[in-house]
Amino acid sequence: MPIEHETPADGNIFADLGFPEAEAERLNARSNLMIEIHRAIQQRGLSRKEAAKLFGVSPQRITALMRGHIDSFTDDDLIGMLAHAGMGVDAKGRAAA
């Protein structure tokens, strides 16, 4: 029987993986933006070509997003994609723990 080990998560997987705090926050925000775009594509049943047109990028960029290639996108890229699609972005700041 394999040994099971569970480490409690703090809500930011990137921090849990050991990224420096500022980088972990940026990666977490970028990941959340990617998830929202991915969700919109799935909910609307869009093809890669349709999604590319909606978000103003190439079909290859949609493929990279759907495959979770987080390093292929900046925060600005993702916010721009959402804006192109007429989707809003809510941003909230919070005090450091």
C-alpha positions as CSV (number, residue, x, y, z in Angstrom):
1,M,0.0,0.0,0.0
2,P,1.5,3.4,-1.0
3,I,2.2,6.0,1.6
4,E,-0.2,8.9,1.3
5,H,0.9,12.4,2.2
6,E,-1.3,15.4,2.0
7,T,-0.1,19.0,2.4
8,P,-2.7,21.6,3.1
9,A,-3.0,24.2,0.3
10,D,-3.2,28.0,1.1
11,G,-5.3,28.9,-2.0
12,N,-2.3,29.6,-4.3
13,I,-0.8,26.5,-5.9
14,F,2.2,28.6,-7.1
15,A,3.0,29.7,-3.6
16,D,2.6,26.1,-2.5
17,L,5.1,25.0,-5.2
18,G,7.7,27.5,-3.7
19,F,7.5,30.4,-6.1
20,P,8.5,33.7,-4.6
21,E,5.4,35.5,-3.2
22,A,5.1,38.2,-5.9
23,E,5.6,35.8,-8.7
24,A,3.2,33.3,-7.2
25,E,0.5,36.1,-7.1
26,R,1.1,37.1,-10.7
27,L,1.0,33.4,-11.9
28,N,-2.2,32.8,-9.9
29,A,-3.9,35.9,-11.4
30,R,-2.8,34.8,-14.9
31,S,-4.1,31.3,-14.3
32,N,-7.4,32.6,-13.2
33,L,-7.8,34.7,-16.3
34,M,-6.9,31.7,-18.5
35,I,-9.5,29.6,-16.7
36,E,-12.2,32.2,-17.4
37,I,-11.3,32.3,-21.1
38,H,-11.2,28.5,-21.2
39,R,-14.6,28.3,-19.4
40,A,-16.2,30.8,-21.9
41,I,-14.9,28.8,-24.9
42,Q,-16.4,25.6,-23.4
43,Q,-19.7,27.1,-22.3
44,R,-20.2,28.6,-25.8
45,G,-19.1,25.4,-27.5
46,L,-16.7,27.3,-29.7
47,S,-14.3,25.8,-32.2
48,R,-10.7,27.0,-32.1
49,K,-11.3,29.2,-35.1
50,E,-14.5,30.7,-33.6
51,A,-12.7,31.3,-30.3
52,A,-9.8,32.9,-32.0
53,K,-12.1,35.3,-33.8
54,L,-14.0,36.1,-30.6
55,F,-10.8,36.8,-28.6
56,G,-8.8,38.4,-31.4
57,V,-6.0,36.0,-31.5
58,S,-4.8,33.1,-33.8
59,P,-6.1,29.6,-33.4
60,Q,-2.6,28.6,-32.3
61,R,-2.9,31.0,-29.3
62,I,-6.3,29.4,-28.4
63,T,-4.6,25.9,-28.5
64,A,-1.8,27.2,-26.2
65,L,-4.4,28.6,-23.8
66,M,-6.5,25.4,-23.8
67,R,-3.4,23.4,-23.1
68,G,-2.6,25.6,-20.1
69,H,0.7,27.1,-21.5
70,I,0.8,29.8,-18.9
71,D,4.2,31.1,-20.0
72,S,2.8,31.8,-23.5
73,F,0.6,34.7,-22.1
74,T,1.1,37.9,-20.2
75,D,-1.5,39.4,-18.0
76,D,-2.0,42.1,-20.6
77,D,-2.5,39.5,-23.4
78,L,-5.3,37.8,-21.4
79,I,-7.0,41.1,-20.4
80,G,-6.8,42.2,-24.0
81,M,-8.4,38.9,-25.1
82,L,-11.2,39.3,-22.6
83,A,-11.8,42.9,-23.6
84,H,-11.8,42.0,-27.3
85,A,-14.6,39.5,-26.5
86,G,-16.6,42.1,-24.6
87,M,-16.0,40.4,-21.3
88,G,-15.1,42.4,-18.2
89,V,-12.3,41.8,-15.7
90,D,-12.8,42.3,-12.0
91,A,-9.6,43.0,-10.0
92,K,-9.4,43.1,-6.3
93,G,-6.5,43.9,-4.0
94,R,-6.0,42.5,-0.6
95,A,-3.7,43.1,2.3
96,A,-0.7,40.8,2.6
97,A,-1.0,38.1,5.1
